[in-house]
Amino acid sequence: MRRMALTVGVCSAGWIARGENNMDGRFLSVRNRTGLVIACACLLLTGCQSKPAVPRAESFQIAPGVSLQPIADGVWVHTTYFDLPNYGPCPANGLLVIDANEAMLIDLPWTDEQTGVLCDWAAKNHGAQMKVVVPTHFHQDCMGGLTEAHRRGATSYGLDKTIKIAREKGLPVPKVSYQLRTMVHCGPTVALLTFMGPGHTMDNVVVWLPKQGVLFGGCLIKSVDSQSLGNTADGDLDAYPTTLLKVRSAYSHAKIVVPGHGDWGGPELIEHTLKLCQGAESKR
C-alpha cells in the first residue's frame, strides 16, 4: 500500500506540473489541479501510516497463575507462571484452540495442575474435550503438563528430535512422532507444525493456524520488549538467523505472531528476533 500510494502521488504530481491533457483532451483547470494535489497528498499520508494493529481483548485470570486472552475466533493465548530459581515468577505463552467441542493446546503450561485448569475451563465453558496437545520443544514451559494431558486422553504430537531428547532426559514423551512437518486437527481447525531449523533449541517448531492467520513462534520468536535471545544453552546461535529467515519467508503475511514469552504482535516480532541474533553475533 505504501509503495502504491507513493507512486500514484509522484506520478500524478508530475502529470499536473507538465499541464498535460486530461481524458477529455482538455487541460485541467487550476481548481481540478488543486484537488488532485490534495488527493495525492492524502494518498501519500495514507501510505506512510503503519499497518493497523489487530484489536486486543483483555486477558482474564481463570486460576492463580493461569490467564487467557482471546486473539482470534476460537483461539486464546494462555499464559502461565512458574517460579524459576534466581529469577522468580516467569510467564510462558501457549495457545488454546477450541472448535466443534474439541480443544487443543499448542505448548502446555509449566505444570500438570495448570494443564488441568485449562482442560477444565474448556470443558466447563465450551463443552470441549482436550483432544490434541503439541509441545513445540522439550523445555518445561512447553511440555511440563504432558502427563496430565495424557491422563485426560489427549493425543500428543512431538518432533522426532523432541521425542529423542525427552527419552534421553527421562521426561514424559509425546505419543506421536513426526519429522520436519505434520498437520493436526482440532475439529475443523487445521494446525500446521513445521521444523524450520535450530535456534532457541535444536528441536523448536512453529505452528501455523491458516484459518485464523495466527503463527505461534514459541520460544524461537521473541517479543518486541525482549532485549536478548534469552536461554540458548540448548540451541544453535549459528543456525538461528537462517531459521528465522525461513520463518519470515513462509509467514510474513501472518496477522498475529505469538512468542513463547511476552506480548504478541505481528511479523515485526520476527524482524526483532533477527536483530537480536545480529546483536548476539556481534558480542561473540
Secondary structure, 3 states (H helix, E strand, C coil): CHHHHHHHHHHHHHHHHCCCECCCCCECCHHHHHHHHHHHHHHHHHHHCCCCCCCCCCCEEEECCEEEEEEECCEEEEEEEEEECCCEEEEEEEEEEEECCEEEEECCCCCHHHHHHHHHHHHHHHCCEEEEEECCCCCHHHHCCHHHHHHCCCEEEEEHHHHHHHHHHCCCCCCEEECCEEEEEECCEEEEEECCCCCCCCCCCEEEECCCCEEEEECCCCCCCCCCCCCCCCCCCCCHHHHHHHHHHHHCCCCEEEECCCCCECCHHHHHHHHHHHHHHHHC
